[in-house]
Amino acid sequence: MKTQFVPLNELTHQHLKINNKVDYRFFEQIHMLPLLVPEFMSAATSFPIIFTKNAETGEFLSVAVTSLRPQANQLLNQGVWRSRYLPLQVQLYPLGMTKISDDRLIVGIDLNNTSVSETGDNPLFTADGHKSEFLNHKLKLVSLQADYQEQTRHFIKALLQADLLQARVLTVTSSQGVKTNIDGIYTVDEQKLSQLSDEAMLALAKRGFYAPIYAHLCSLNLFDLVMDKT
């Protein structure tokens, strides 16, 4: 499904509305979605949470895995999500946020999405051009997303400074006994975590990082949810 994201504008898009039922087919071919650290606890029972490394920039990212195959999503069925938790990126859609600088965000809307029209359920703007209650709720999610991105950067930086991220090849066995190797992922090294100095452990604890660490580790048991069912 091809998208057409454009910056949201109160003049150009004054009459646009978004249906209560959103068409999520855009995500059908996305096997990893950005997941931010404050989401880990809510997401840990829905899908595996891992870390990946951008080959070009070397930047580490935390992601939710939706499939073991690229261009697939085992948690989406005919445009409807089957997972208990929806990542913030999905909650915002068909709106989306791009951070231009530390103090500037751009909110866009996917005009190609079938849930966007002038006859939908939720107007984005009032008749006099002000933001609607629906849009204000979405903008609160945008603000949360921006804050969460910053928290995630600090979290990953702390893991790297403590040398806790390890490259791994996971072998996952399906219910039919088929084994699949997954490489190119990083997880927290439990052995190194347990061997941290008291000072290092206290530093992580004071910053509230142990909860998302263990949420991530527990979620690694969920790879069977994102395996091909055939």
KEKE-3310 file (N, C-alpha, C; in steps of 0.2 Angstrom, whole numbers, plus 5000, padded with zeros to 4 digits):
npx = (5004:5004:5010:5005:5012:5009:5013:5003:4990:4981:4973:4973:4968:4957:4944:4946:4943:4945:4942:4935:4938:4953:4963:4976:4984:4996:5006:5008:5019:5030:5042:5048:5046:5049:5051:5049:5057:5049:5038:5040:5036:5022:5022:5028:5022:5016:5024:5041:5055:5068:5085:5093:5106:5110:5117:5124:5125:5128:5120:5111:5095:5079:5067:5051:5047:5038:5037:5047:5051:5057:5047:5034:5021:5016:5007:4996:4981:4972:4972:4970:4975:4982:4989:4991:4996:4998:5011:5017:5019:5010:4998:4997:4995:4983:4991:5008:5024:5038:5054:5062:5071:5079:5069:5058:5045:5036:5020:5013:5001:4994:4987:4983:4977:4963:4955:4955:4946:4933:4922:4922:4923:4929:4933:4947:4949:4940:4925:4928:4942:4950:4960:4953:4946:4949:4961:4969:4971:4978:4989:4995:5000:5010:5018:5022:5028:5040:5046:5048:5057:5069:5071:5074:5085:5094:5093:5098:5111:5116:5116:5126:5137:5139:5142:5133:5125:5124:5128:5118:5113:5098:5090:5075:5061:5048:5030:5029:5041:5050:5066:5072:5085:5089:5098:5108:5103:5102:5104:5101:5115:5113:5122:5133:5125:5122:5134:5138:5146:5143:5141:5138:5126:5118:5118:5110:5098:5094:5090:5079:5080:5080:5068:5063:5074:5072:5059:5062:5070:5061:5052:5058:5054:5043:5044:5038:5026:5027:5031:5030:5014:5011)
npy = (4994:5010:5025:5043:5054:5070:5087:5091:5103:5117:5125:5119:5106:5107:5102:5088:5071:5058:5041:5030:5017:5012:5009:4999:4993:4998:4994:4981:4975:4978:4972:4975:4987:5003:5005:5012:5015:5018:5011:4998:4990:4989:4983:4971:4958:4956:4956:4951:4961:4969:4974:4984:4988:5001:5000:5010:5021:5017:5018:5012:5005:5002:4990:4983:4966:4960:4950:4936:4936:4948:4961:4957:4954:4946:4950:4957:4956:4957:4971:4973:4975:4962:4961:4964:4976:4991:4999:5016:5023:5016:5019:5032:5033:5037:5048:5055:5058:5068:5073:5088:5096:5099:5106:5107:5100:5090:5087:5075:5068:5054:5054:5045:5035:5025:5028:5041:5055:5067:5064:5056:5050:5057:5074:5084:5097:5111:5120:5133:5132:5129:5117:5101:5091:5077:5078:5085:5076:5066:5074:5075:5062:5063:5072:5064:5054:5061:5064:5051:5046:5053:5048:5035:5036:5039:5028:5018:5022:5021:5007:5004:5010:5002:4991:4981:4976:4963:4955:4943:4927:4920:4905:4899:4888:4882:4877:4866:4861:4867:4875:4891:4903:4918:4932:4947:4954:4962:4959:4962:4957:4944:4938:4948:4958:4953:4953:4966:4980:4985:4999:5002:4995:5001:5014:5011:5007:5018:5026:5020:5010:4996:4990:4991:4984:4971:4968:4968:4957:4947:4947:4940:4928:4927:4924:4914:4919:4927:4920:4912:4905:4895)
npz = (5000:4995:5002:5005:5013:5019:5025:5039:5038:5043:5035:5022:5025:5032:5031:5033:5039:5050:5050:5063:5062:5057:5043:5042:5032:5027:5035:5033:5026:5034:5045:5056:5069:5075:5092:5108:5123:5135:5131:5132:5144:5142:5130:5131:5131:5119:5108:5102:5108:5102:5098:5085:5073:5064:5048:5041:5049:5061:5072:5086:5087:5095:5093:5088:5084:5071:5062:5056:5043:5031:5024:5028:5040:5054:5063:5058:5051:5036:5037:5050:5067:5077:5089:5107:5111:5103:5095:5097:5085:5077:5084:5081:5067:5054:5055:5057:5064:5062:5067:5066:5071:5088:5094:5085:5077:5064:5059:5050:5037:5030:5015:5007:5014:5017:5027:5029:5024:5019:5025:5036:5053:5063:5064:5060:5062:5069:5063:5063:5061:5072:5081:5083:5096:5094:5086:5095:5105:5097:5095:5108:5109:5099:5105:5116:5110:5105:5117:5122:5112:5115:5128:5125:5117:5128:5136:5127:5125:5138:5140:5130:5135:5147:5141:5137:5127:5115:5100:5092:5087:5085:5087:5082:5085:5077:5080:5072:5072:5064:5062:5063:5060:5067:5063:5065:5075:5091:5109:5127:5136:5148:5157:5158:5163:5176:5181:5183:5192:5208:5209:5195:5193:5202:5196:5184:5190:5197:5187:5182:5173:5174:5173:5159:5154:5158:5153:5140:5139:5144:5133:5123:5123:5114:5101:5094:5091:5080:5069:5053:5050:5042)
capx = (5000:5008:5008:5006:5012:5010:5012:4996:4989:4974:4969:4972:4965:4952:4938:4947:4941:4948:4937:4936:4942:4959:4966:4983:4988:5003:5011:5008:5026:5035:5043:5051:5043:5052:5048:5052:5058:5043:5033:5043:5032:5016:5023:5032:5017:5013:5029:5048:5058:5076:5089:5096:5111:5110:5123:5127:5126:5130:5116:5107:5088:5075:5061:5046:5047:5031:5038:5054:5053:5056:5041:5029:5019:5012:5002:4992:4977:4968:4972:4968:4981:4980:4993:4987:4998:5000:5016:5015:5019:5003:4992:4996:4993:4987:4996:5014:5028:5045:5058:5066:5077:5077:5063:5053:5042:5032:5015:5010:4995:4994:4981:4981:4974:4956:4951:4955:4941:4930:4915:4924:4920:4933:4936:4954:4948:4933:4922:4932:4949:4954:4961:4948:4947:4952:4967:4973:4973:4984:4995:4998:5004:5016:5023:5024:5033:5046:5049:5050:5063:5075:5073:5076:5093:5098:5093:5103:5118:5118:5117:5132:5142:5140:5144:5127:5122:5127:5125:5116:5109:5093:5087:5068:5058:5040:5026:5029:5048:5055:5070:5074:5090:5088:5104:5108:5100:5106:5100:5105:5118:5111:5128:5136:5121:5123:5141:5140:5148:5137:5140:5135:5119:5114:5116:5105:5092:5092:5087:5073:5082:5080:5061:5063:5078:5069:5053:5065:5072:5055:5048:5062:5050:5037:5046:5033:5020:5029:5033:5025:5009:5010)
capy = (5000:5016:5031:5049:5059:5078:5090:5093:5111:5119:5127:5114:5100:5109:5097:5081:5068:5051:5036:5026:5011:5014:5004:4998:4989:5001:4990:4974:4973:4980:4966:4978:4994:5007:5004:5017:5012:5018:5007:4991:4986:4987:4979:4965:4952:4957:4954:4952:4967:4968:4980:4983:4993:5004:4998:5016:5026:5013:5020:5007:5006:4997:4988:4977:4962:4958:4944:4934:4937:4954:4963:4953:4956:4941:4952:4960:4952:4961:4978:4974:4972:4956:4961:4967:4983:4995:5004:5023:5024:5013:5023:5039:5032:5039:5054:5053:5064:5069:5078:5091:5098:5098:5110:5107:5093:5091:5081:5073:5064:5050:5056:5039:5030:5025:5030:5049:5058:5073:5061:5052:5050:5062:5080:5086:5104:5113:5124:5140:5131:5126:5109:5097:5087:5071:5080:5087:5069:5064:5078:5073:5056:5066:5075:5059:5051:5065:5063:5044:5045:5056:5044:5029:5037:5039:5021:5014:5025:5018:5000:5003:5012:4996:4985:4976:4974:4958:4953:4936:4923:4916:4899:4898:4882:4883:4872:4861:4858:4870:4879:4897:4907:4925:4936:4954:4957:4963:4959:4963:4951:4943:4937:4954:4962:4951:4954:4973:4982:4988:5006:5002:4992:5007:5019:5009:5007:5025:5029:5016:5006:4989:4987:4990:4978:4964:4968:4966:4950:4942:4947:4936:4921:4927:4924:4910:4923:4931:4915:4910:4900:4889)
capz = (5000:4994:5006:5003:5018:5018:5032:5041:5037:5045:5029:5016:5027:5037:5031:5033:5045:5051:5053:5069:5060:5053:5038:5044:5027:5026:5040:5031:5024:5039:5049:5062:5070:5081:5099:5112:5130:5139:5129:5133:5149:5139:5124:5132:5131:5113:5102:5104:5107:5101:5096:5078:5072:5057:5045:5038:5054:5067:5078:5088:5088:5098:5088:5089:5078:5069:5057:5055:5036:5028:5020:5031:5047:5056:5068:5055:5046:5032:5039:5057:5071:5082:5095:5112:5112:5097:5096:5096:5078:5074:5087:5078:5060:5048:5056:5058:5066:5060:5071:5061:5076:5095:5096:5079:5075:5059:5059:5043:5037:5024:5012:5003:5018:5016:5033:5028:5019:5021:5027:5041:5060:5068:5061:5063:5064:5070:5058:5063:5060:5077:5082:5086:5102:5092:5084:5101:5108:5093:5096:5114:5107:5096:5111:5120:5105:5104:5123:5122:5108:5119:5133:5122:5116:5134:5138:5123:5127:5145:5138:5127:5140:5151:5136:5139:5120:5112:5094:5093:5082:5089:5084:5085:5083:5077:5083:5068:5073:5059:5065:5060:5063:5066:5065:5064:5081:5098:5115:5133:5139:5155:5161:5159:5167:5183:5184:5184:5198:5212:5206:5189:5194:5206:5191:5180:5194:5199:5181:5180:5167:5175:5171:5152:5152:5159:5149:5133:5140:5144:5127:5118:5122:5110:5093:5090:5088:5073:5064:5048:5052:5037)
cpx = (5004:5005:5009:5006:5013:5010:5005:4995:4982:4969:4968:4968:4960:4946:4939:4945:4945:4943:4939:4940:4947:4961:4973:4987:4995:5008:5012:5015:5031:5036:5046:5048:5047:5048:5052:5052:5052:5037:5034:5038:5026:5016:5026:5028:5014:5018:5036:5051:5065:5079:5092:5101:5110:5117:5127:5129:5129:5126:5112:5099:5084:5069:5057:5046:5040:5032:5046:5056:5052:5050:5035:5027:5014:5006:4997:4988:4972:4967:4970:4973:4978:4984:4989:4989:5000:5006:5014:5014:5012:4997:4991:4993:4985:4991:5003:5019:5035:5048:5063:5072:5074:5070:5058:5051:5037:5027:5012:5004:4995:4987:4979:4978:4967:4952:4951:4951:4938:4923:4916:4921:4923:4936:4942:4953:4941:4931:4926:4940:4953:4955:4955:4950:4951:4959:4972:4975:4979:4990:4999:5002:5010:5021:5026:5030:5040:5050:5052:5057:5069:5076:5076:5084:5097:5099:5098:5110:5120:5120:5124:5138:5144:5142:5139:5124:5126:5124:5124:5113:5105:5090:5080:5065:5051:5037:5027:5036:5052:5059:5072:5079:5089:5095:5103:5104:5104:5101:5104:5108:5117:5117:5131:5132:5122:5129:5143:5142:5142:5136:5136:5128:5115:5113:5111:5098:5090:5088:5081:5074:5081:5073:5061:5068:5075:5062:5056:5067:5066:5052:5052:5059:5045:5039:5041:5027:5021:5031:5028:5020:5008:5016)
cpy = (5006:5022:5037:5054:5066:5081:5092:5101:5112:5122:5122:5108:5101:5105:5090:5078:5061:5046:5032:5020:5013:5008:5004:4994:4992:4997:4983:4971:4976:4975:4969:4985:4997:5006:5008:5014:5013:5014:4999:4987:4984:4982:4972:4958:4952:4954:4954:4959:4966:4975:4979:4989:4995:5003:5004:5020:5023:5015:5013:5009:5001:4996:4983:4973:4959:4952:4942:4935:4945:4955:4958:4955:4951:4943:4956:4956:4956:4968:4979:4971:4967:4956:4965:4974:4985:5000:5011:5025:5022:5017:5029:5038:5033:5046:5051:5059:5063:5074:5081:5094:5097:5101:5111:5101:5095:5085:5081:5069:5060:5050:5050:5034:5030:5027:5038:5051:5064:5070:5056:5053:5056:5068:5081:5093:5106:5118:5131:5139:5130:5119:5106:5093:5080:5073:5082:5081:5066:5068:5077:5067:5058:5068:5069:5055:5054:5064:5056:5043:5048:5051:5037:5030:5037:5032:5017:5016:5022:5010:4999:5005:5006:4990:4979:4973:4969:4956:4945:4933:4919:4911:4898:4892:4883:4877:4865:4858:4861:4875:4885:4901:4914:4929:4943:4958:4958:4962:4960:4956:4950:4942:4943:4958:4960:4952:4962:4975:4985:4995:5006:5000:4998:5012:5017:5009:5014:5028:5025:5012:4998:4986:4986:4984:4972:4963:4965:4959:4945:4942:4942:4929:4921:4927:4919:4914:4926:4926:4914:4904:4894:4884)
cpz = (5000:4998:5003:5009:5016:5025:5033:5041:5039:5040:5024:5018:5032:5037:5032:5039:5045:5054:5059:5068:5055:5049:5039:5038:5026:5030:5038:5029:5028:5045:5056:5063:5076:5087:5104:5119:5134:5137:5130:5138:5146:5133:5125:5131:5124:5107:5105:5103:5107:5099:5089:5078:5065:5054:5043:5044:5060:5073:5079:5089:5092:5094:5091:5083:5077:5064:5057:5047:5034:5024:5022:5038:5049:5061:5065:5050:5043:5035:5046:5062:5076:5088:5100:5113:5105:5098:5094:5089:5075:5077:5083:5071:5059:5049:5058:5060:5064:5064:5067:5065:5083:5097:5090:5077:5069:5059:5052:5043:5030:5021:5008:5007:5017:5021:5033:5023:5022:5024:5033:5048:5064:5064:5064:5065:5065:5064:5058:5063:5066:5078:5085:5092:5100:5090:5090:5105:5104:5094:5103:5113:5104:5101:5115:5116:5105:5111:5124:5118:5112:5125:5131:5120:5122:5136:5134:5124:5133:5144:5135:5131:5145:5147:5137:5132:5117:5105:5095:5087:5086:5084:5087:5081:5083:5080:5079:5068:5068:5063:5061:5063:5061:5068:5064:5070:5087:5103:5121:5135:5146:5159:5163:5164:5175:5186:5184:5191:5202:5210:5200:5189:5197:5201:5187:5184:5196:5193:5178:5174:5168:5172:5163:5150:5153:5155:5142:5134:5140:5137:5122:5118:5118:5103:5090:5088:5082:5068:5059:5051:5048:5037)
residu = (MET:LYS:THR:GLN:PHE:VAL:PRO:LEU:ASN:GLU:LEU:THR:HIS:GLN:HIS:LEU:LYS:ILE:ASN:ASN:LYS:VAL:ASP:TYR:ARG:PHE:PHE:GLU:GLN:ILE:HIS:MET:LEU:PRO:LEU:LEU:VAL:PRO:GLU:PHE:MET:SER:ALA:ALA:THR:SER:PHE:PRO:ILE:ILE:PHE:THR:LYS:ASN:ALA:GLU:THR:GLY:GLU:PHE:LEU:SER:VAL:ALA:VAL:THR:SER:LEU:ARG:PRO:GLN:ALA:ASN:GLN:LEU:LEU:ASN:GLN:GLY:VAL:TRP:ARG:SER:ARG:TYR:LEU:PRO:LEU:GLN:VAL:GLN:LEU:TYR:PRO:LEU:GLY:MET:THR:LYS:ILE:SER:ASP:ASP:ARG:LEU:ILE:VAL:GLY:ILE:ASP:LEU:ASN:ASN:THR:SER:VAL:SER:GLU:THR:GLY:ASP:ASN:PRO:LEU:PHE:THR:ALA:ASP:GLY:HIS:LYS:SER:GLU:PHE:LEU:ASN:HIS:LYS:LEU:LYS:LEU:VAL:SER:LEU:GLN:ALA:ASP:TYR:GLN:GLU:GLN:THR:ARG:HIS:PHE:ILE:LYS:ALA:LEU:LEU:GLN:ALA:ASP:LEU:LEU:GLN:ALA:ARG:VAL:LEU:THR:VAL:THR:SER:SER:GLN:GLY:VAL:LYS:THR:ASN:ILE:ASP:GLY:ILE:TYR:THR:VAL:ASP:GLU:GLN:LYS:LEU:SER:GLN:LEU:SER:ASP:GLU:ALA:MET:LEU:ALA:LEU:ALA:LYS:ARG:GLY:PHE:TYR:ALA:PRO:ILE:TYR:ALA:HIS:LEU:CYS:SER:LEU:ASN:LEU:PHE:ASP:LEU:VAL:MET:ASP:LYS:THR)
# end
